[in-house]
Amino acid sequence: MKTVKQVADLTGLSVRSLHHYDTIGLFKPSKYSESGYRLYSDEDLKILQQILFFKELDFPLKEIESIIKNPSFNREKALLNHKNLLTLKRNRLNKLIRLVDKKLKGDDSMSFSEFDVSEIEKLQKEYADEVKEMYGNTDKYKMFQEKTKNYSKSDWANLYEKIEVIFKKFASVMDKGETSEEAQNLVKEWKNFISENLYDCNNETLLGLSKLYIDDKRFTKNIDKHKDGLADFISKSIQIYCK
């Protein structure tokens, strides 16, 4: 665990900024010491790194919070988008450096193409629009925000514990098959759990989740820690339930 001062030294952020991120709910520590000091885990730092990637691309803090807290946030896809934008920025800077070198060598030609940021702005707008459509402005996310806005750390811990129990139940019936009564009853239980605790989950939403469990390696890894192939089993069970 790292203190707020250690995180500040590691990242270059000020302690004041980290306190502000905590206050507005963007980035909170996993624990507090007995004396009340903030303590950050390695997982916390992964979240902070993602925040800083979005910040580097000029996303407002409120939008960043909406994105990273969305249950369907895809970290790998976000990183690929970050890479594309940062590569464009790097290429532009390299062109500017070469232009400066020419000027230092006495080149009097008037070139302005190196200052052009239209390609970067176009890609950044496309990315921002995509992110907002996927994470920030959906009715599901607004519902998620409303249902969870007053959840305490204890509430979240209890919620995750119940999720783990449901996944373990799925693991225990894998040998019975996706079409079994036990598996189908668990899909119904999972659907009701999501609706009661996170957001209204209809069959369309449930099908979307079934795809996410096998398409997003982050979800697959987290689910398969209970039993190899569990994510695929749950995904297929959901698809049968919805049909």
Rosetta constraint file for C-alpha pairs under 8 A:
AtomPair CA 1 CA 39 HARMONIC 5.74 0.50
AtomPair CA 1 CA 40 HARMONIC 5.23 0.50
AtomPair CA 1 CA 41 HARMONIC 4.82 0.50
AtomPair CA 1 CA 42 HARMONIC 7.22 0.50
AtomPair CA 2 CA 6 HARMONIC 5.80 0.50
AtomPair CA 2 CA 7 HARMONIC 6.34 0.50
AtomPair CA 2 CA 39 HARMONIC 5.40 0.50
AtomPair CA 2 CA 40 HARMONIC 4.98 0.50
AtomPair CA 2 CA 41 HARMONIC 6.54 0.50
AtomPair CA 3 CA 7 HARMONIC 6.29 0.50
AtomPair CA 3 CA 37 HARMONIC 7.34 0.50
AtomPair CA 3 CA 38 HARMONIC 5.98 0.50
AtomPair CA 3 CA 39 HARMONIC 4.92 0.50
AtomPair CA 3 CA 40 HARMONIC 6.33 0.50
AtomPair CA 4 CA 8 HARMONIC 6.07 0.50
AtomPair CA 4 CA 15 HARMONIC 6.40 0.50
AtomPair CA 4 CA 18 HARMONIC 7.19 0.50
AtomPair CA 4 CA 37 HARMONIC 7.92 0.50
AtomPair CA 4 CA 38 HARMONIC 6.02 0.50
AtomPair CA 4 CA 39 HARMONIC 6.70 0.50
AtomPair CA 4 CA 40 HARMONIC 7.35 0.50
AtomPair CA 5 CA 9 HARMONIC 6.20 0.50
AtomPair CA 5 CA 15 HARMONIC 6.31 0.50
AtomPair CA 6 CA 10 HARMONIC 6.08 0.50
AtomPair CA 7 CA 11 HARMONIC 6.05 0.50
AtomPair CA 7 CA 13 HARMONIC 7.86 0.50
AtomPair CA 7 CA 40 HARMONIC 7.74 0.50
AtomPair CA 8 CA 12 HARMONIC 5.49 0.50
AtomPair CA 8 CA 13 HARMONIC 4.93 0.50
AtomPair CA 8 CA 14 HARMONIC 5.51 0.50
AtomPair CA 8 CA 15 HARMONIC 5.70 0.50
AtomPair CA 8 CA 18 HARMONIC 7.53 0.50
AtomPair CA 9 CA 13 HARMONIC 7.27 0.50
AtomPair CA 13 CA 17 HARMONIC 6.39 0.50
AtomPair CA 13 CA 18 HARMONIC 7.10 0.50
AtomPair CA 14 CA 18 HARMONIC 6.56 0.50
AtomPair CA 15 CA 19 HARMONIC 6.21 0.50
AtomPair CA 16 CA 20 HARMONIC 6.14 0.50
AtomPair CA 17 CA 21 HARMONIC 6.16 0.50
AtomPair CA 18 CA 22 HARMONIC 6.28 0.50
AtomPair CA 18 CA 27 HARMONIC 7.63 0.50
AtomPair CA 19 CA 23 HARMONIC 6.19 0.50
AtomPair CA 20 CA 24 HARMONIC 6.26 0.50
AtomPair CA 21 CA 25 HARMONIC 6.15 0.50
AtomPair CA 21 CA 26 HARMONIC 5.07 0.50
AtomPair CA 21 CA 27 HARMONIC 5.14 0.50
AtomPair CA 21 CA 28 HARMONIC 7.08 0.50
AtomPair CA 22 CA 26 HARMONIC 6.09 0.50
AtomPair CA 22 CA 27 HARMONIC 5.14 0.50
AtomPair CA 22 CA 28 HARMONIC 4.72 0.50
AtomPair CA 22 CA 29 HARMONIC 7.54 0.50
AtomPair CA 25 CA 65 HARMONIC 7.85 0.50
AtomPair CA 26 CA 61 HARMONIC 7.46 0.50
AtomPair CA 26 CA 62 HARMONIC 7.77 0.50
AtomPair CA 26 CA 64 HARMONIC 7.85 0.50
AtomPair CA 26 CA 65 HARMONIC 5.31 0.50
AtomPair CA 27 CA 44 HARMONIC 7.96 0.50
AtomPair CA 27 CA 47 HARMONIC 7.72 0.50
AtomPair CA 27 CA 48 HARMONIC 6.91 0.50
AtomPair CA 28 CA 44 HARMONIC 7.87 0.50
AtomPair CA 29 CA 38 HARMONIC 5.88 0.50
AtomPair CA 29 CA 39 HARMONIC 5.60 0.50
AtomPair CA 29 CA 40 HARMONIC 4.88 0.50
AtomPair CA 29 CA 41 HARMONIC 7.43 0.50
AtomPair CA 29 CA 44 HARMONIC 6.68 0.50
AtomPair CA 30 CA 38 HARMONIC 7.99 0.50
AtomPair CA 30 CA 39 HARMONIC 6.41 0.50
AtomPair CA 30 CA 40 HARMONIC 5.69 0.50
AtomPair CA 30 CA 41 HARMONIC 6.38 0.50
AtomPair CA 30 CA 44 HARMONIC 6.91 0.50
AtomPair CA 31 CA 38 HARMONIC 6.34 0.50
AtomPair CA 31 CA 39 HARMONIC 5.17 0.50
AtomPair CA 31 CA 40 HARMONIC 6.77 0.50
AtomPair CA 32 CA 36 HARMONIC 5.30 0.50
AtomPair CA 32 CA 37 HARMONIC 5.25 0.50
AtomPair CA 32 CA 38 HARMONIC 4.70 0.50
AtomPair CA 32 CA 39 HARMONIC 5.41 0.50
AtomPair CA 33 CA 37 HARMONIC 5.10 0.50
AtomPair CA 33 CA 38 HARMONIC 6.58 0.50
AtomPair CA 33 CA 39 HARMONIC 6.78 0.50
AtomPair CA 40 CA 44 HARMONIC 5.78 0.50
AtomPair CA 40 CA 45 HARMONIC 7.07 0.50
AtomPair CA 41 CA 45 HARMONIC 6.51 0.50
AtomPair CA 42 CA 46 HARMONIC 6.48 0.50
AtomPair CA 43 CA 47 HARMONIC 6.59 0.50
AtomPair CA 44 CA 48 HARMONIC 6.29 0.50
AtomPair CA 45 CA 49 HARMONIC 6.08 0.50
AtomPair CA 46 CA 50 HARMONIC 6.44 0.50
AtomPair CA 47 CA 51 HARMONIC 6.30 0.50
AtomPair CA 47 CA 68 HARMONIC 7.88 0.50
AtomPair CA 48 CA 52 HARMONIC 6.22 0.50
AtomPair CA 49 CA 53 HARMONIC 6.29 0.50
AtomPair CA 50 CA 54 HARMONIC 6.47 0.50
AtomPair CA 50 CA 68 HARMONIC 7.97 0.50
AtomPair CA 51 CA 55 HARMONIC 6.12 0.50
AtomPair CA 51 CA 64 HARMONIC 6.53 0.50
AtomPair CA 51 CA 68 HARMONIC 7.75 0.50
AtomPair CA 52 CA 56 HARMONIC 5.93 0.50
AtomPair CA 53 CA 57 HARMONIC 6.60 0.50
AtomPair CA 53 CA 82 HARMONIC 6.89 0.50
AtomPair CA 54 CA 58 HARMONIC 6.58 0.50
AtomPair CA 54 CA 59 HARMONIC 5.59 0.50
AtomPair CA 54 CA 64 HARMONIC 6.59 0.50
AtomPair CA 54 CA 82 HARMONIC 7.72 0.50
AtomPair CA 55 CA 59 HARMONIC 5.30 0.50
AtomPair CA 55 CA 60 HARMONIC 7.06 0.50
AtomPair CA 55 CA 61 HARMONIC 7.35 0.50
AtomPair CA 55 CA 64 HARMONIC 7.73 0.50
AtomPair CA 57 CA 82 HARMONIC 7.76 0.50
AtomPair CA 57 CA 85 HARMONIC 7.88 0.50
AtomPair CA 57 CA 124 HARMONIC 7.63 0.50
AtomPair CA 59 CA 63 HARMONIC 6.50 0.50
AtomPair CA 59 CA 64 HARMONIC 6.38 0.50
AtomPair CA 59 CA 128 HARMONIC 7.93 0.50
AtomPair CA 60 CA 64 HARMONIC 6.34 0.50
AtomPair CA 61 CA 65 HARMONIC 6.23 0.50
AtomPair CA 62 CA 66 HARMONIC 6.43 0.50
AtomPair CA 63 CA 67 HARMONIC 6.24 0.50
AtomPair CA 63 CA 132 HARMONIC 7.97 0.50
AtomPair CA 63 CA 136 HARMONIC 6.83 0.50
AtomPair CA 64 CA 68 HARMONIC 6.20 0.50
AtomPair CA 65 CA 69 HARMONIC 6.00 0.50
AtomPair CA 66 CA 70 HARMONIC 6.22 0.50
AtomPair CA 66 CA 135 HARMONIC 6.74 0.50
AtomPair CA 66 CA 136 HARMONIC 5.57 0.50
AtomPair CA 67 CA 73 HARMONIC 6.56 0.50
AtomPair CA 67 CA 131 HARMONIC 7.31 0.50
AtomPair CA 67 CA 132 HARMONIC 7.87 0.50
AtomPair CA 67 CA 135 HARMONIC 5.35 0.50
AtomPair CA 67 CA 136 HARMONIC 6.13 0.50
AtomPair CA 68 CA 73 HARMONIC 6.06 0.50
AtomPair CA 69 CA 73 HARMONIC 7.25 0.50
AtomPair CA 70 CA 135 HARMONIC 6.17 0.50
AtomPair CA 70 CA 141 HARMONIC 6.72 0.50
AtomPair CA 72 CA 135 HARMONIC 7.70 0.50
AtomPair CA 72 CA 212 HARMONIC 7.70 0.50
AtomPair CA 73 CA 135 HARMONIC 7.21 0.50
AtomPair CA 74 CA 78 HARMONIC 6.27 0.50
AtomPair CA 74 CA 216 HARMONIC 6.91 0.50
AtomPair CA 74 CA 218 HARMONIC 7.85 0.50
AtomPair CA 75 CA 79 HARMONIC 6.21 0.50
AtomPair CA 75 CA 218 HARMONIC 7.89 0.50
AtomPair CA 76 CA 80 HARMONIC 6.42 0.50
AtomPair CA 77 CA 81 HARMONIC 6.38 0.50
AtomPair CA 78 CA 82 HARMONIC 6.15 0.50
AtomPair CA 79 CA 83 HARMONIC 6.09 0.50
AtomPair CA 80 CA 84 HARMONIC 6.37 0.50
AtomPair CA 81 CA 85 HARMONIC 6.43 0.50
AtomPair CA 81 CA 127 HARMONIC 7.19 0.50
AtomPair CA 82 CA 86 HARMONIC 6.04 0.50
AtomPair CA 83 CA 87 HARMONIC 5.92 0.50
AtomPair CA 84 CA 88 HARMONIC 6.44 0.50
AtomPair CA 85 CA 89 HARMONIC 6.35 0.50
AtomPair CA 85 CA 120 HARMONIC 6.71 0.50
AtomPair CA 85 CA 123 HARMONIC 6.97 0.50
AtomPair CA 85 CA 124 HARMONIC 6.85 0.50
AtomPair CA 86 CA 90 HARMONIC 6.06 0.50
AtomPair CA 87 CA 91 HARMONIC 6.14 0.50
AtomPair CA 88 CA 92 HARMONIC 6.27 0.50
AtomPair CA 88 CA 119 HARMONIC 7.91 0.50
AtomPair CA 88 CA 120 HARMONIC 6.25 0.50
AtomPair CA 89 CA 93 HARMONIC 6.29 0.50
AtomPair CA 89 CA 120 HARMONIC 6.91 0.50
AtomPair CA 90 CA 94 HARMONIC 6.20 0.50
AtomPair CA 91 CA 95 HARMONIC 6.33 0.50
AtomPair CA 92 CA 96 HARMONIC 6.34 0.50
AtomPair CA 92 CA 114 HARMONIC 6.49 0.50
AtomPair CA 92 CA 115 HARMONIC 7.57 0.50
AtomPair CA 92 CA 117 HARMONIC 7.85 0.50
AtomPair CA 93 CA 97 HARMONIC 6.17 0.50
AtomPair CA 94 CA 98 HARMONIC 6.26 0.50
AtomPair CA 95 CA 99 HARMONIC 6.21 0.50
AtomPair CA 95 CA 114 HARMONIC 5.68 0.50
AtomPair CA 96 CA 100 HARMONIC 6.24 0.50
AtomPair CA 96 CA 114 HARMONIC 5.62 0.50
AtomPair CA 96 CA 115 HARMONIC 7.17 0.50
AtomPair CA 97 CA 101 HARMONIC 6.25 0.50
AtomPair CA 98 CA 102 HARMONIC 6.31 0.50
AtomPair CA 99 CA 103 HARMONIC 6.37 0.50
AtomPair CA 99 CA 114 HARMONIC 7.53 0.50
AtomPair CA 100 CA 104 HARMONIC 6.21 0.50
AtomPair CA 101 CA 105 HARMONIC 6.34 0.50
AtomPair CA 102 CA 106 HARMONIC 6.50 0.50
AtomPair CA 102 CA 107 HARMONIC 5.31 0.50
AtomPair CA 103 CA 107 HARMONIC 4.97 0.50
AtomPair CA 103 CA 108 HARMONIC 6.74 0.50
AtomPair CA 112 CA 116 HARMONIC 7.26 0.50
AtomPair CA 117 CA 121 HARMONIC 6.09 0.50
AtomPair CA 118 CA 122 HARMONIC 5.96 0.50
AtomPair CA 119 CA 123 HARMONIC 6.27 0.50
AtomPair CA 120 CA 124 HARMONIC 5.97 0.50
AtomPair CA 121 CA 125 HARMONIC 6.01 0.50
AtomPair CA 122 CA 126 HARMONIC 6.26 0.50
AtomPair CA 123 CA 127 HARMONIC 6.08 0.50
AtomPair CA 124 CA 128 HARMONIC 6.00 0.50
AtomPair CA 125 CA 129 HARMONIC 5.99 0.50
AtomPair CA 126 CA 130 HARMONIC 6.11 0.50
AtomPair CA 127 CA 131 HARMONIC 6.09 0.50
AtomPair CA 128 CA 132 HARMONIC 6.10 0.50
AtomPair CA 129 CA 133 HARMONIC 6.07 0.50
AtomPair CA 130 CA 134 HARMONIC 6.09 0.50
AtomPair CA 131 CA 135 HARMONIC 5.77 0.50
AtomPair CA 131 CA 136 HARMONIC 6.91 0.50
AtomPair CA 132 CA 136 HARMONIC 4.43 0.50
AtomPair CA 132 CA 137 HARMONIC 5.81 0.50
AtomPair CA 133 CA 137 HARMONIC 5.87 0.50
AtomPair CA 133 CA 138 HARMONIC 6.76 0.50
AtomPair CA 134 CA 138 HARMONIC 7.06 0.50
AtomPair CA 135 CA 141 HARMONIC 6.78 0.50
AtomPair CA 136 CA 141 HARMONIC 6.80 0.50
AtomPair CA 137 CA 141 HARMONIC 6.97 0.50
AtomPair CA 137 CA 142 HARMONIC 7.16 0.50
AtomPair CA 138 CA 142 HARMONIC 6.38 0.50
AtomPair CA 139 CA 143 HARMONIC 6.06 0.50
AtomPair CA 140 CA 144 HARMONIC 6.07 0.50
AtomPair CA 140 CA 199 HARMONIC 6.19 0.50
AtomPair CA 140 CA 200 HARMONIC 7.34 0.50
AtomPair CA 141 CA 145 HARMONIC 6.09 0.50
AtomPair CA 141 CA 199 HARMONIC 7.76 0.50
AtomPair CA 142 CA 146 HARMONIC 6.21 0.50
AtomPair CA 143 CA 147 HARMONIC 6.13 0.50
AtomPair CA 143 CA 198 HARMONIC 7.61 0.50
AtomPair CA 143 CA 199 HARMONIC 5.58 0.50
AtomPair CA 143 CA 200 HARMONIC 7.70 0.50
AtomPair CA 144 CA 148 HARMONIC 6.07 0.50
AtomPair CA 144 CA 198 HARMONIC 5.23 0.50
AtomPair CA 144 CA 199 HARMONIC 5.09 0.50
AtomPair CA 145 CA 149 HARMONIC 5.53 0.50
AtomPair CA 147 CA 197 HARMONIC 6.97 0.50
AtomPair CA 147 CA 198 HARMONIC 6.13 0.50
AtomPair CA 147 CA 199 HARMONIC 7.09 0.50
AtomPair CA 148 CA 197 HARMONIC 7.71 0.50
AtomPair CA 148 CA 198 HARMONIC 6.80 0.50
AtomPair CA 151 CA 155 HARMONIC 5.40 0.50
AtomPair CA 151 CA 156 HARMONIC 6.45 0.50
AtomPair CA 152 CA 156 HARMONIC 6.33 0.50
AtomPair CA 153 CA 157 HARMONIC 6.11 0.50
AtomPair CA 154 CA 158 HARMONIC 6.11 0.50
AtomPair CA 155 CA 159 HARMONIC 6.11 0.50
AtomPair CA 156 CA 160 HARMONIC 6.16 0.50
AtomPair CA 157 CA 161 HARMONIC 6.17 0.50
AtomPair CA 158 CA 162 HARMONIC 6.35 0.50
AtomPair CA 159 CA 163 HARMONIC 6.32 0.50
AtomPair CA 160 CA 164 HARMONIC 6.21 0.50
AtomPair CA 161 CA 165 HARMONIC 6.41 0.50
AtomPair CA 162 CA 166 HARMONIC 6.42 0.50
AtomPair CA 163 CA 167 HARMONIC 6.34 0.50
AtomPair CA 164 CA 168 HARMONIC 6.16 0.50
AtomPair CA 165 CA 169 HARMONIC 6.27 0.50
AtomPair CA 166 CA 170 HARMONIC 6.39 0.50
AtomPair CA 166 CA 186 HARMONIC 7.54 0.50
AtomPair CA 166 CA 190 HARMONIC 7.10 0.50
AtomPair CA 167 CA 171 HARMONIC 6.28 0.50
AtomPair CA 167 CA 223 HARMONIC 7.15 0.50
AtomPair CA 167 CA 226 HARMONIC 7.23 0.50
AtomPair CA 168 CA 172 HARMONIC 6.26 0.50
AtomPair CA 168 CA 226 HARMONIC 6.37 0.50
AtomPair CA 169 CA 173 HARMONIC 6.73 0.50
AtomPair CA 169 CA 186 HARMONIC 7.60 0.50
AtomPair CA 170 CA 174 HARMONIC 6.45 0.50
AtomPair CA 170 CA 183 HARMONIC 6.64 0.50
AtomPair CA 170 CA 186 HARMONIC 6.79 0.50
AtomPair CA 170 CA 230 HARMONIC 7.51 0.50
AtomPair CA 170 CA 234 HARMONIC 7.14 0.50
AtomPair CA 171 CA 226 HARMONIC 6.74 0.50
AtomPair CA 171 CA 227 HARMONIC 6.13 0.50
AtomPair CA 171 CA 230 HARMONIC 6.22 0.50
AtomPair CA 173 CA 177 HARMONIC 7.16 0.50
AtomPair CA 173 CA 182 HARMONIC 6.73 0.50
AtomPair CA 173 CA 183 HARMONIC 6.47 0.50
AtomPair CA 174 CA 178 HARMONIC 7.20 0.50
AtomPair CA 174 CA 183 HARMONIC 7.70 0.50
AtomPair CA 174 CA 230 HARMONIC 7.56 0.50
AtomPair CA 174 CA 233 HARMONIC 6.96 0.50
AtomPair CA 176 CA 180 HARMONIC 5.94 0.50
AtomPair CA 176 CA 182 HARMONIC 7.82 0.50
AtomPair CA 176 CA 183 HARMONIC 7.77 0.50
AtomPair CA 177 CA 183 HARMONIC 7.18 0.50
AtomPair CA 178 CA 183 HARMONIC 5.74 0.50
AtomPair CA 178 CA 184 HARMONIC 7.23 0.50
AtomPair CA 178 CA 233 HARMONIC 6.47 0.50
AtomPair CA 178 CA 234 HARMONIC 7.59 0.50
AtomPair CA 178 CA 236 HARMONIC 6.38 0.50
AtomPair CA 178 CA 237 HARMONIC 4.60 0.50
AtomPair CA 178 CA 240 HARMONIC 7.47 0.50
AtomPair CA 179 CA 183 HARMONIC 6.63 0.50
AtomPair CA 179 CA 184 HARMONIC 6.62 0.50
AtomPair CA 179 CA 237 HARMONIC 6.62 0.50
AtomPair CA 179 CA 240 HARMONIC 6.88 0.50
AtomPair CA 180 CA 184 HARMONIC 6.29 0.50
AtomPair CA 181 CA 185 HARMONIC 6.00 0.50
AtomPair CA 182 CA 186 HARMONIC 6.30 0.50
AtomPair CA 183 CA 187 HARMONIC 6.41 0.50
AtomPair CA 183 CA 237 HARMONIC 6.51 0.50
AtomPair CA 184 CA 188 HARMONIC 6.46 0.50
AtomPair CA 184 CA 237 HARMONIC 6.50 0.50
AtomPair CA 184 CA 238 HARMONIC 7.62 0.50
AtomPair CA 184 CA 241 HARMONIC 6.15 0.50
AtomPair CA 185 CA 189 HARMONIC 6.23 0.50
AtomPair CA 186 CA 190 HARMONIC 6.03 0.50
AtomPair CA 187 CA 191 HARMONIC 6.08 0.50
AtomPair CA 187 CA 234 HARMONIC 7.78 0.50
AtomPair CA 187 CA 237 HARMONIC 6.96 0.50
AtomPair CA 187 CA 238 HARMONIC 6.05 0.50
AtomPair CA 187 CA 241 HARMONIC 7.12 0.50
AtomPair CA 188 CA 192 HARMONIC 6.17 0.50
AtomPair CA 189 CA 193 HARMONIC 6.07 0.50
AtomPair CA 190 CA 194 HARMONIC 6.29 0.50
AtomPair CA 191 CA 195 HARMONIC 6.39 0.50
AtomPair CA 191 CA 201 HARMONIC 6.13 0.50
AtomPair CA 191 CA 202 HARMONIC 7.67 0.50
AtomPair CA 191 CA 206 HARMONIC 7.03 0.50
AtomPair CA 192 CA 196 HARMONIC 6.08 0.50
AtomPair CA 192 CA 201 HARMONIC 7.43 0.50
AtomPair CA 193 CA 197 HARMONIC 6.05 0.50
AtomPair CA 193 CA 198 HARMONIC 7.94 0.50
AtomPair CA 194 CA 198 HARMONIC 5.18 0.50
AtomPair CA 194 CA 199 HARMONIC 6.11 0.50
AtomPair CA 194 CA 200 HARMONIC 6.98 0.50
AtomPair CA 194 CA 201 HARMONIC 6.25 0.50
AtomPair CA 195 CA 199 HARMONIC 4.89 0.50
AtomPair CA 195 CA 200 HARMONIC 4.25 0.50
AtomPair CA 195 CA 201 HARMONIC 5.07 0.50
AtomPair CA 196 CA 200 HARMONIC 7.37 0.50
AtomPair CA 201 CA 205 HARMONIC 5.62 0.50
AtomPair CA 201 CA 206 HARMONIC 6.32 0.50
AtomPair CA 202 CA 206 HARMONIC 6.17 0.50
AtomPair CA 203 CA 207 HARMONIC 6.10 0.50
AtomPair CA 203 CA 242 HARMONIC 5.79 0.50
AtomPair CA 204 CA 208 HARMONIC 6.37 0.50
AtomPair CA 205 CA 209 HARMONIC 6.35 0.50
AtomPair CA 206 CA 210 HARMONIC 6.29 0.50
AtomPair CA 206 CA 238 HARMONIC 7.02 0.50
AtomPair CA 206 CA 242 HARMONIC 7.89 0.50
AtomPair CA 207 CA 211 HARMONIC 6.48 0.50
AtomPair CA 207 CA 238 HARMONIC 6.68 0.50
AtomPair CA 207 CA 239 HARMONIC 6.31 0.50
AtomPair CA 207 CA 242 HARMONIC 7.19 0.50
AtomPair CA 208 CA 212 HARMONIC 6.32 0.50
AtomPair CA 209 CA 213 HARMONIC 6.18 0.50
AtomPair CA 209 CA 235 HARMONIC 7.83 0.50
AtomPair CA 210 CA 214 HARMONIC 7.06 0.50
AtomPair CA 210 CA 234 HARMONIC 7.14 0.50
AtomPair CA 210 CA 235 HARMONIC 4.27 0.50
AtomPair CA 210 CA 236 HARMONIC 7.34 0.50
AtomPair CA 210 CA 238 HARMONIC 6.30 0.50
AtomPair CA 210 CA 239 HARMONIC 7.12 0.50
AtomPair CA 211 CA 215 HARMONIC 5.96 0.50
AtomPair CA 211 CA 235 HARMONIC 6.69 0.50
AtomPair CA 212 CA 216 HARMONIC 5.44 0.50
AtomPair CA 212 CA 219 HARMONIC 7.18 0.50
AtomPair CA 213 CA 217 HARMONIC 7.73 0.50
AtomPair CA 213 CA 219 HARMONIC 5.28 0.50
AtomPair CA 213 CA 220 HARMONIC 5.35 0.50
AtomPair CA 213 CA 223 HARMONIC 7.93 0.50
AtomPair CA 213 CA 231 HARMONIC 5.75 0.50
AtomPair CA 213 CA 232 HARMONIC 7.30 0.50
AtomPair CA 213 CA 235 HARMONIC 6.55 0.50
AtomPair CA 214 CA 219 HARMONIC 7.31 0.50
AtomPair CA 214 CA 220 HARMONIC 5.64 0.50
AtomPair CA 214 CA 231 HARMONIC 6.25 0.50
AtomPair CA 214 CA 232 HARMONIC 6.12 0.50
AtomPair CA 214 CA 235 HARMONIC 7.15 0.50
AtomPair CA 215 CA 220 HARMONIC 7.67 0.50
AtomPair CA 216 CA 220 HARMONIC 6.32 0.50
AtomPair CA 217 CA 221 HARMONIC 5.89 0.50
AtomPair CA 218 CA 222 HARMONIC 6.30 0.50
AtomPair CA 219 CA 223 HARMONIC 6.16 0.50
AtomPair CA 219 CA 231 HARMONIC 7.91 0.50
AtomPair CA 220 CA 224 HARMONIC 5.86 0.50
AtomPair CA 220 CA 231 HARMONIC 5.52 0.50
AtomPair CA 221 CA 225 HARMONIC 6.23 0.50
AtomPair CA 223 CA 227 HARMONIC 7.64 0.50
AtomPair CA 223 CA 230 HARMONIC 6.37 0.50
AtomPair CA 223 CA 231 HARMONIC 5.56 0.50
AtomPair CA 224 CA 228 HARMONIC 4.97 0.50
AtomPair CA 224 CA 229 HARMONIC 5.96 0.50
AtomPair CA 224 CA 230 HARMONIC 5.19 0.50
AtomPair CA 224 CA 231 HARMONIC 5.83 0.50
AtomPair CA 226 CA 230 HARMONIC 7.23 0.50
AtomPair CA 229 CA 233 HARMONIC 6.27 0.50
AtomPair CA 230 CA 234 HARMONIC 6.11 0.50
AtomPair CA 231 CA 235 HARMONIC 6.07 0.50
AtomPair CA 232 CA 236 HARMONIC 6.16 0.50
AtomPair CA 233 CA 237 HARMONIC 6.08 0.50
AtomPair CA 234 CA 238 HARMONIC 6.11 0.50
AtomPair CA 235 CA 239 HARMONIC 6.37 0.50
AtomPair CA 236 CA 240 HARMONIC 6.28 0.50
AtomPair CA 237 CA 241 HARMONIC 6.18 0.50
AtomPair CA 238 CA 242 HARMONIC 6.13 0.50
AtomPair CA 239 CA 243 HARMONIC 6.30 0.50
